[in-house]
Amino acid sequence: MLHRSWRRAATAAVAALLAATSIAACSDDPSDSKDLSENRAGAMADYGIGKQFKASEPVSFSILYNNHPNYPLRDDWLFWKELKSRANVTLSPVAVPLSDYEQKRSLLIGAGDAPLIIPKTYPSQEDAYVSSGAILPVSDYLDLMPNLQDKISKWNLKPEIDGRRQEDGKFYILPGLHEKPWQDYSLAIRTDILDELNLTAPKTWDELYTVLKAMKAKYPTVYPFSDRWSKPNPAGNLLNLLAVSYGLQGAGWNFQHTSWDANAKKFVYTGATEQYKQMLQYLNKLVSEKLLDPESFTQTDEQARQKLANSKSFVISANAQAVVNDYRPDLAKTNPKAKITKIPLPIGPAGEVNPANRLENGVMISSKARESKNFVAMMQFIDWLWYSDAGQEFAKWGVEGTTFVRDAAGKPKLAPDVNVIGLNPKAPKHLQKDFGFYNGVFAYGGKPELVQGFFAPEEQEFQKVLNARPPVVVPPPHPLNDEEREQASLWETPLKDAVYQATLQFALGQRNLSEWDAYVAELKGKNMDAYLTMVNKAYDRYQKDHG
């Protein structure tokens, strides 16, 4: 799959019937170049799947800590105490405010002062540190992480993992893993208005158009759909939802320059595709028929919420928390009889699809860690806390009998005196603030029952519908080398700006879609073809070297 050394390792693994090693085999064979005999202090000799990691001697690891203002770091958290008791591990956090996290991380890594463990790193953020050798190619050490290997294998995550590989065929982030995609964003709709008009919730974008038409007929002075989340990109959520529904990789606040054309087996420029044009035709139809408020592309969230609260609109972009924390309280003040619900993502020309990625942000490892006598113990510990079922439950729920209890079926539920996200609103203690659990640095990913453990029943139903849909096709790896990445950065901003500007003009009718070819020519003038050639060349090169 990668190098000859991989094939040797894979053959040995098969002969030994060690299925988990097949995942590690997607990286370089550690035995070729890495003697870890001097780095096993504190390691467990018999560590494996389902085993509680406990260091054979006390160990301490520095960690970059993203200090969230909603639950500021405290030294007396039960999380730290229990980690030392269970795992014989002390974590030494280097606390950085959430607002400065990325900048401070960059400065620390650049100066060679980064802690050993560097969590909360999102895809492509590692790119800047790869060529300098400041971070470890973690794919070389998957043989030390049996729980991670097991989940990649069981959940068929190899395509997603391969998408994180660099030009050398290695990946540099240990990502958070989801068994099922978790799509939170969709549209919310006033169900009392649907009932009044004897309509059901729309299941497709075409049905949404029909519903909006009926709402407009009944309430001619209202824009039925007035949207939020227009900053920093116009109609950020709406455009992204539509893009994935039309078979593209992403748009709006998740704009992706390229989308994978599985039939042609090449990357195409998202903003120049026929699907993107059709998406804009749909938007323009909504705007021209006064079904979608033209201010949706520019207004503030507060303006959009006020229109909804005052029955000047009936449909708006939403996630689970927006419905519970924003829309229902807003409507309760102005119209107590109003009801609003988040609907499953409407289906478009691409058919049923769950667009959410199954990989989350993850952990980088400083290259300095490789020289530590406790390196193997550290990798085992990371594998247990972030990837084992027991470690994930601990990081999210805390300690049984203190922060949670189990119901008759054995499922965890919050202790009655503990609150989080309003589940026990009158409880005197808070799971995050007072105990340090359900912390974004440590708790993410896992099986659906873990991920959805704090979800309200209606959100669990939403996820049930989405999880029944096939996941979106993951584009194949196409990593750029350093020189290409530098060139891409010069081309991408002008291209993206041109797409955003034209998107707004076409959707609002300020520019006629008969000018589509002229718009594509403008993109060509901003190096679109050269950009695509470079991306497809990177794809071909990766296939040749690692496919």
C-alpha positions as CSV (number, residue, x, y, z in Angstrom):
1,M,0.0,0.0,0.0
2,L,2.8,2.4,0.8
3,H,6.4,1.2,0.8
4,R,8.0,-2.2,0.4
5,S,8.8,-2.0,4.1
6,W,5.0,-1.8,4.7
7,R,4.5,-4.9,2.7
8,R,7.0,-6.8,4.8
9,A,5.3,-5.6,8.0
10,A,1.9,-6.5,6.7
11,T,3.0,-10.0,5.7
12,A,4.4,-10.5,9.2
13,A,1.3,-9.2,10.8
14,V,-1.0,-11.5,8.8
15,A,1.3,-14.5,9.7
16,A,0.9,-13.6,13.3
17,L,-2.8,-13.1,13.0
18,L,-2.5,-9.6,14.5
19,A,-5.4,-7.9,12.7
20,A,-5.0,-4.6,14.4
21,T,-1.6,-4.1,13.0
22,S,-3.1,-3.8,9.5
23,I,-4.0,-0.2,10.5
24,A,-0.5,0.6,11.7
25,A,0.7,-0.8,8.4
26,C,-0.7,2.2,6.6
27,S,2.3,4.1,8.0
28,D,6.0,3.3,7.8
29,D,7.0,0.2,9.6
30,P,8.3,1.4,13.0
31,S,10.7,-1.5,13.2
32,D,12.6,-0.2,10.2
33,S,14.0,2.9,11.9
34,K,12.8,3.2,15.4
35,D,14.3,1.5,18.4
36,L,12.0,2.2,21.4
37,S,13.9,0.1,23.9
38,E,15.1,3.2,25.8
39,N,11.7,4.9,25.8
40,R,9.6,2.4,27.7
41,A,9.9,3.7,31.3
42,G,6.4,3.7,32.8
43,A,4.9,1.7,30.0
44,M,2.5,-1.2,30.5
45,A,4.0,-4.5,29.2
46,D,0.5,-6.0,28.6
47,Y,-1.4,-2.9,27.5
48,G,-4.2,-3.7,25.0
49,I,-7.8,-3.2,24.0
50,G,-10.1,-3.1,27.0
51,K,-7.4,-2.7,29.5
52,Q,-7.2,0.1,31.9
53,F,-3.9,2.0,31.3
54,K,-1.9,2.5,34.4
55,A,1.7,3.6,34.2
56,S,4.1,1.2,35.9
57,E,5.7,4.2,37.6
58,P,4.4,7.8,38.1
59,V,4.7,9.8,34.9
60,S,4.0,13.4,34.0
61,F,3.3,14.9,30.6
62,S,3.0,18.5,29.6
63,I,-0.1,19.4,27.6
64,L,-1.2,22.6,25.8
65,Y,-4.5,23.4,27.4
66,N,-7.3,25.4,25.5
67,N,-8.7,27.3,28.4
68,H,-12.5,27.7,27.7
69,P,-14.2,30.7,29.4
70,N,-17.3,28.7,30.1
71,Y,-15.3,26.4,32.4
72,P,-12.0,28.0,33.4
73,L,-9.1,25.7,34.4
74,R,-9.0,24.7,38.0
75,D,-6.3,22.7,39.8
76,D,-8.8,21.0,42.1
77,W,-10.8,19.3,39.4
78,L,-11.8,15.7,40.1
79,F,-10.6,15.0,36.5
80,W,-6.9,15.5,37.5
81,K,-7.2,13.6,40.8
82,E,-8.9,10.7,39.2
83,L,-6.5,10.6,36.2
84,K,-3.6,10.2,38.7
85,S,-5.4,7.5,40.6
86,R,-6.5,5.5,37.6
87,A,-3.6,6.0,35.2
88,N,-0.7,7.0,37.4
89,V,-0.4,10.1,35.2
90,T,-0.1,13.7,36.0
91,L,-0.8,16.2,33.3
92,S,0.9,19.6,33.5
93,P,-1.2,22.0,31.5
94,V,0.2,25.1,29.7
95,A,-3.0,27.1,29.8
96,V,-3.8,29.4,26.8
97,P,-7.0,31.4,26.5
98,L,-9.5,30.0,23.8
99,S,-9.3,33.3,21.9
100,D,-5.5,33.1,21.6
101,Y,-5.1,29.4,21.2
102,E,-4.0,29.1,17.6
103,Q,-1.6,32.0,17.8
104,K,0.0,30.9,21.0
105,R,0.3,27.3,19.7
106,S,2.1,28.6,16.6
107,L,4.5,30.7,18.7
108,L,5.3,27.9,21.1
109,I,6.0,25.3,18.4
110,G,8.0,27.8,16.4
111,A,10.2,28.6,19.4
112,G,10.7,24.9,20.2
113,D,8.8,25.4,23.5
114,A,5.7,23.4,22.8
115,P,4.4,21.0,25.4
116,L,4.6,17.3,24.5
117,I,0.9,16.9,23.9
118,I,-0.9,19.4,21.6
119,P,-4.7,18.9,21.4
120,K,-7.4,20.9,19.7
121,T,-5.7,20.9,16.4
122,Y,-8.0,21.0,13.3
123,P,-7.4,19.5,9.9
124,S,-4.7,21.3,7.8
125,Q,-3.5,23.3,10.9
126,E,-0.7,20.9,11.2
127,D,0.6,21.7,7.7
128,A,2.7,24.6,8.9
129,Y,4.7,22.4,11.2
130,V,5.3,19.3,9.1
131,S,8.3,20.4,7.0
132,S,10.2,21.8,10.1
133,G,10.0,18.5,11.8
134,A,8.5,20.1,14.9
135,I,5.8,17.6,15.2
136,L,5.8,13.8,15.1
137,P,4.5,11.7,12.2
138,V,2.1,9.9,14.5
139,S,1.2,7.3,11.9
140,D,4.6,5.8,12.5
141,Y,3.5,4.8,16.1
142,L,0.1,3.3,15.7
143,D,1.4,0.0,16.8
144,L,1.5,1.5,20.3
145,M,-2.2,2.5,20.2
146,P,-4.4,-0.6,20.0
147,N,-7.7,1.1,20.8
148,L,-7.1,3.7,18.0
149,Q,-6.3,0.9,15.5
150,D,-9.3,-1.1,16.6
151,K,-11.7,1.8,16.0
152,I,-10.2,2.7,12.6
153,S,-10.7,-0.9,11.6
154,K,-14.1,-1.6,13.1
155,W,-15.6,1.7,11.9
156,N,-14.0,1.6,8.4
157,L,-12.4,4.9,8.9
158,K,-9.4,4.3,6.6
159,P,-10.6,6.6,3.8
160,E,-11.0,9.5,6.2
161,I,-7.6,8.7,7.8
162,D,-6.0,8.6,4.4
163,G,-7.4,12.0,3.6
164,R,-5.2,13.4,6.4
165,R,-2.0,12.1,5.0
166,Q,0.8,14.4,3.9
167,E,2.9,14.1,0.8
168,D,5.2,11.6,2.5
169,G,2.2,9.3,3.1
170,K,2.2,9.9,6.9
171,F,-0.3,11.8,9.0
172,Y,0.6,14.1,11.9
173,I,-2.6,14.4,13.9
174,L,-4.3,11.8,16.0
175,P,-7.9,12.7,15.1
176,G,-11.0,12.3,17.2
177,L,-13.0,9.4,15.7
178,H,-16.8,9.1,15.3
179,E,-18.4,5.8,14.5
180,K,-21.3,7.7,12.8
181,P,-21.2,11.2,11.3
182,W,-22.6,13.9,13.5
183,Q,-24.5,16.5,11.5
184,D,-25.8,19.2,13.7
185,Y,-26.7,22.1,11.3
186,S,-29.9,22.2,9.3
187,L,-33.0,24.4,9.2
188,A,-35.6,25.1,11.9
189,I,-39.2,25.7,11.0
190,R,-42.3,27.0,12.8
191,T,-44.4,23.8,13.1
192,D,-47.5,25.7,14.3
193,I,-47.5,27.5,11.0
194,L,-47.2,24.1,9.2
195,D,-50.2,22.8,11.2
196,E,-52.2,26.0,10.4
197,L,-51.6,25.4,6.7
198,N,-52.1,21.6,7.0
199,L,-48.6,21.0,5.8
200,T,-45.9,18.5,6.9
201,A,-42.3,19.3,7.4
202,P,-40.4,19.4,4.1
203,K,-38.1,16.5,3.4
204,T,-36.5,17.9,0.2
205,W,-35.4,21.3,-1.0
206,D,-38.2,21.2,-3.6
207,E,-40.7,20.6,-0.8
208,L,-39.3,23.5,1.1
209,Y,-40.0,25.7,-1.9
210,T,-43.6,24.5,-1.9
211,V,-44.0,25.1,1.9
212,L,-42.5,28.6,1.6
213,K,-44.9,29.4,-1.3
214,A,-47.9,28.3,0.9
215,M,-46.6,30.5,3.8
216,K,-46.2,33.5,1.5
217,A,-49.7,33.0,0.1
218,K,-51.1,33.1,3.7
219,Y,-48.8,35.8,4.9
220,P,-48.0,38.0,1.9
221,T,-46.1,40.7,3.9
222,V,-43.7,38.2,5.4
223,Y,-40.5,36.7,4.0
224,P,-41.1,33.1,5.1
225,F,-37.4,32.3,5.3
226,S,-35.0,34.9,6.8
227,D,-31.6,33.5,7.7
228,R,-28.8,34.0,10.1
229,W,-25.0,33.1,10.2
230,S,-24.1,35.5,7.3
231,K,-20.8,36.4,8.9
232,P,-18.0,36.1,7.9
233,N,-19.3,34.5,4.7
234,P,-22.7,35.4,3.1
235,A,-25.4,32.9,4.1
236,G,-22.6,30.7,5.5
237,N,-24.7,27.8,6.8
238,L,-27.4,27.8,4.1
239,L,-24.9,27.7,1.2
240,N,-23.0,24.9,2.8
241,L,-26.2,22.8,3.3
242,L,-27.2,23.4,-0.3
243,A,-23.7,22.6,-1.6
244,V,-23.6,19.2,0.0
245,S,-27.2,18.5,-1.1
246,Y,-26.0,19.2,-4.7
247,G,-23.1,16.8,-4.4
248,L,-20.3,19.3,-3.7
249,Q,-17.7,19.3,-1.0
250,G,-18.8,22.5,0.7
251,A,-19.6,26.2,0.3
252,G,-20.4,29.2,2.5
253,W,-18.6,29.0,5.8
254,N,-17.2,25.6,4.8
255,F,-16.2,26.7,1.3
256,Q,-14.0,24.1,-0.4
257,H,-12.1,25.2,-3.5
258,T,-12.3,21.7,-5.0
259,S,-14.8,18.9,-5.1
260,W,-14.1,15.3,-6.1
261,D,-15.8,14.1,-9.4
262,A,-16.0,10.4,-8.8
263,N,-17.0,9.7,-12.4
264,A,-14.2,11.7,-14.0
265,K,-11.8,10.7,-11.2
266,K,-10.4,14.2,-10.8
267,F,-11.0,17.3,-8.8
268,V,-13.1,20.1,-10.1
269,Y,-13.4,23.7,-9.0
270,T,-16.4,23.9,-6.7
271,G,-17.5,27.4,-7.6
272,A,-17.4,26.7,-11.3
273,T,-19.4,23.5,-11.5
274,E,-22.8,22.9,-13.0
275,Q,-24.1,21.9,-9.5
276,Y,-23.0,25.2,-8.0
277,K,-24.9,27.0,-10.8
278,Q,-28.0,24.9,-10.1
279,M,-27.7,25.7,-6.4
280,L,-27.6,29.5,-7.2
281,Q,-30.6,29.1,-9.6
282,Y,-32.5,27.6,-6.6
283,L,-31.5,30.5,-4.3
284,N,-32.3,33.1,-6.9
285,K,-35.8,31.5,-7.4
286,L,-36.4,31.9,-3.6
287,V,-35.2,35.5,-3.6
288,S,-37.0,36.6,-6.7
289,E,-40.3,35.1,-5.5
290,K,-39.8,36.9,-2.1
291,L,-39.7,33.6,-0.3
292,L,-36.1,34.2,1.0
293,D,-35.3,37.5,2.7
294,P,-32.4,39.1,0.6
295,E,-31.0,40.4,3.9
296,S,-30.3,36.8,4.8
297,F,-26.9,37.2,3.1
298,T,-25.8,40.2,5.1
299,Q,-27.8,40.7,8.3
300,T,-26.6,40.0,11.8
301,D,-27.7,37.0,13.9
302,E,-29.7,39.4,16.2
303,Q,-31.6,40.8,13.3
304,A,-32.5,37.3,12.0
305,R,-33.6,36.2,15.5
306,Q,-35.8,39.3,15.9
307,K,-37.6,38.7,12.7
308,L,-38.3,35.1,13.8
309,A,-39.4,36.2,17.2
310,N,-41.8,38.8,15.8
311,S,-43.3,36.4,13.2
312,K,-41.7,38.3,10.4
313,S,-40.2,34.9,9.3
314,F,-40.9,31.2,9.9
315,V,-37.8,29.4,8.8
316,I,-34.1,29.9,9.8
317,S,-30.8,28.1,9.9
318,A,-30.3,26.1,13.1
319,N,-28.4,23.7,15.3
320,A,-29.6,21.9,18.3
321,Q,-28.5,24.6,20.8
322,A,-29.8,27.5,18.7
323,V,-33.3,26.0,18.8
324,V,-33.3,25.5,22.6
325,N,-31.2,28.5,23.7
326,D,-32.2,31.1,21.1
327,Y,-35.4,30.5,19.2
328,R,-37.7,29.0,21.8
329,P,-36.9,31.6,24.5
330,D,-37.2,34.4,21.9
331,L,-40.6,33.1,20.8
332,A,-41.8,32.5,24.3
333,K,-41.6,36.2,25.0
334,T,-43.5,37.3,21.9
335,N,-45.7,34.4,20.9
336,P,-46.1,31.7,23.6
337,K,-48.1,29.4,21.4
338,A,-45.4,29.3,18.7
339,K,-43.6,26.0,18.2
340,I,-40.3,25.6,16.3
341,T,-38.3,22.4,15.5
342,K,-35.1,21.6,13.7
343,I,-35.8,19.4,10.6
344,P,-33.5,16.8,9.1
345,L,-31.3,18.2,6.4
346,P,-33.4,18.6,3.2
347,I,-32.6,16.2,0.4
348,G,-31.3,17.6,-2.9
349,P,-30.1,16.3,-6.3
350,A,-27.3,14.3,-4.6
351,G,-29.9,12.1,-2.8
352,E,-29.9,11.2,0.8
353,V,-26.5,11.9,2.4
354,N,-25.0,12.7,5.8
355,P,-22.4,15.3,5.1
356,A,-20.7,15.4,8.5
357,N,-17.1,14.2,8.7
358,R,-16.4,11.3,11.1
359,L,-13.0,12.8,12.1
360,E,-12.8,15.7,14.5
361,N,-10.0,17.9,15.7
362,G,-7.2,15.9,17.3
363,V,-3.8,15.7,19.0
364,M,-0.4,16.6,17.7
365,I,2.7,15.3,19.4
366,S,5.9,17.4,19.8
367,S,8.9,15.8,18.2
368,K,10.7,16.2,21.6
369,A,8.4,13.5,23.0
370,R,10.1,10.9,20.9
371,E,13.3,11.3,23.0
372,S,11.5,10.9,26.3
373,K,12.1,7.8,28.3
374,N,8.3,7.8,28.9
375,F,7.4,8.0,25.2
376,V,5.7,4.6,24.9
377,A,3.8,5.2,28.2
378,M,2.6,8.5,26.8
379,M,1.3,7.0,23.6
380,Q,-0.4,4.2,25.6
381,F,-2.0,6.8,27.8
382,I,-3.2,8.9,24.9
383,D,-4.6,5.8,23.4
384,W,-6.5,4.9,26.5
385,L,-7.9,8.4,27.4
386,W,-8.9,9.5,23.8
387,Y,-9.7,6.2,22.2
388,S,-10.7,3.5,24.6
389,D,-14.4,3.1,25.5
390,A,-13.6,3.4,29.2
391,G,-11.4,6.4,28.7
392,Q,-13.9,8.2,26.5
393,E,-16.7,7.5,29.0
394,F,-14.5,8.8,31.8
395,A,-13.6,12.0,30.0
396,K,-17.2,12.8,29.2
397,W,-19.2,11.5,32.2
398,G,-16.7,11.5,35.0
399,V,-16.8,9.2,38.0
400,E,-19.7,6.8,38.7
401,G,-21.5,7.6,41.9
402,T,-20.2,11.1,42.0
403,T,-21.0,12.8,38.7
404,F,-23.1,10.1,37.1
405,V,-25.1,7.0,37.9
406,R,-26.4,4.2,35.7
407,D,-29.9,3.4,34.8
408,A,-31.5,-0.1,34.8
409,A,-30.0,-0.7,31.3
410,G,-26.5,0.3,32.4
411,K,-26.5,3.6,30.6
412,P,-24.9,6.5,32.3
413,K,-27.0,9.5,33.3
414,L,-26.1,12.6,35.3
415,A,-26.2,12.5,39.0
416,P,-29.2,14.5,40.2
417,D,-27.0,17.1,41.9
418,V,-24.9,17.7,38.7
419,N,-25.9,19.9,35.7
420,V,-24.5,20.3,32.2
421,I,-26.2,22.1,29.2
422,G,-29.4,22.6,31.2
423,L,-30.1,18.9,31.8
424,N,-30.4,19.4,35.6
425,P,-30.9,23.1,35.7
426,K,-31.4,23.4,39.5
427,A,-28.5,21.2,40.4
428,P,-25.9,22.9,42.6
429,K,-22.8,21.4,40.8
430,H,-21.7,21.6,37.2
431,L,-20.0,18.8,35.3
432,Q,-17.6,21.0,33.5
433,K,-17.0,24.0,35.8
434,D,-16.8,22.1,39.1
435,F,-15.4,18.7,38.0
436,G,-13.5,19.3,34.7
437,F,-15.3,16.6,32.7
438,Y,-17.0,17.0,29.3
439,N,-14.0,19.2,28.5
440,G,-13.4,20.0,24.9
441,V,-9.7,19.2,25.2
442,F,-10.4,15.6,26.2
443,A,-13.9,14.6,25.4
444,Y,-15.0,14.2,21.8
445,G,-15.7,11.4,19.3
446,G,-16.9,7.9,20.1
447,K,-20.0,5.7,19.6
448,P,-23.3,7.4,18.9
449,E,-24.6,6.5,22.4
450,L,-21.7,8.3,23.9
451,V,-21.7,11.3,21.6
452,Q,-25.5,11.7,22.0
453,G,-25.5,11.1,25.7
454,F,-26.5,14.6,26.6
455,F,-28.8,15.1,23.6
456,A,-32.5,15.8,24.2
457,P,-34.9,13.2,22.8
458,E,-35.8,15.3,19.8
459,E,-32.1,15.7,18.9
460,Q,-31.6,11.9,19.2
461,E,-34.5,11.5,16.8
462,F,-32.8,14.0,14.4
463,Q,-29.6,12.0,14.6
464,K,-31.4,8.8,14.0
465,V,-32.7,10.1,10.7
466,L,-29.4,11.4,9.6
467,N,-27.4,8.3,10.7
468,A,-29.7,6.2,8.5
469,R,-28.3,8.1,5.5
470,P,-25.1,7.1,3.8
471,P,-22.1,9.2,4.6
472,V,-20.7,11.7,2.1
473,V,-18.0,10.3,-0.2
474,V,-14.6,11.3,1.2
475,P,-12.3,12.8,-1.4
476,P,-9.0,10.9,-2.0
477,P,-5.7,12.3,-0.6
478,H,-4.1,15.0,-2.6
479,P,-1.5,16.6,-0.3
480,L,0.5,19.5,-1.7
481,N,4.2,19.8,-1.1
482,D,5.7,22.9,0.5
483,E,6.2,24.8,-2.7
484,E,2.7,24.0,-4.0
485,R,1.1,25.0,-0.7
486,E,2.8,28.4,-0.9
487,Q,1.6,28.9,-4.4
488,A,-1.9,27.7,-3.5
489,S,-2.1,30.3,-0.7
490,L,-1.5,33.0,-3.2
491,W,-4.2,31.8,-5.6
492,E,-6.9,30.8,-3.1
493,T,-7.9,34.1,-1.6
494,P,-8.6,36.0,-4.9
495,L,-10.5,32.9,-6.1
496,K,-12.6,32.6,-3.0
497,D,-13.3,36.4,-3.0
498,A,-14.5,36.1,-6.6
499,V,-16.8,33.2,-5.8
500,Y,-18.3,34.9,-2.8
501,Q,-19.0,38.1,-4.7
502,A,-20.5,36.3,-7.7
503,T,-22.5,34.0,-5.4
504,L,-24.1,37.0,-3.7
505,Q,-24.8,38.7,-7.1
506,F,-26.3,35.7,-8.8
507,A,-28.5,34.7,-5.7
508,L,-29.8,38.3,-5.3
509,G,-30.5,38.8,-9.0
510,Q,-27.9,41.6,-9.3
511,R,-26.3,39.5,-12.0
512,N,-28.1,37.3,-14.4
513,L,-27.2,33.7,-14.5
514,S,-26.9,34.0,-18.3
515,E,-23.5,35.5,-17.5
516,W,-22.3,32.2,-15.9
517,D,-19.8,31.6,-18.6
518,A,-18.3,35.1,-18.2
519,Y,-18.0,34.4,-14.4
520,V,-16.2,31.1,-15.0
521,A,-13.9,33.0,-17.4
522,E,-13.2,35.5,-14.6
523,L,-12.2,32.6,-12.3
524,K,-9.9,31.3,-15.1
525,G,-8.3,34.7,-15.1
526,K,-7.5,34.3,-11.4
527,N,-5.5,31.0,-12.1
528,M,-8.4,28.5,-11.5
529,D,-7.1,26.2,-14.2
530,A,-3.5,26.3,-12.9
531,Y,-4.8,25.7,-9.4
532,L,-6.8,22.6,-10.5
533,T,-3.9,21.3,-12.4
534,M,-1.7,21.5,-9.3
535,V,-4.3,19.8,-7.1
536,N,-4.9,17.0,-9.6
537,K,-1.1,16.6,-10.1
538,A,-0.8,16.2,-6.3
539,Y,-3.6,13.5,-6.4
540,D,-1.8,11.6,-9.3
541,R,1.5,11.8,-7.5
542,Y,0.0,10.5,-4.2
543,Q,-1.7,7.6,-6.1
544,K,1.5,6.7,-7.8
545,D,3.6,6.8,-4.6
546,H,1.1,5.4,-2.1
547,G,-1.9,4.1,-3.9
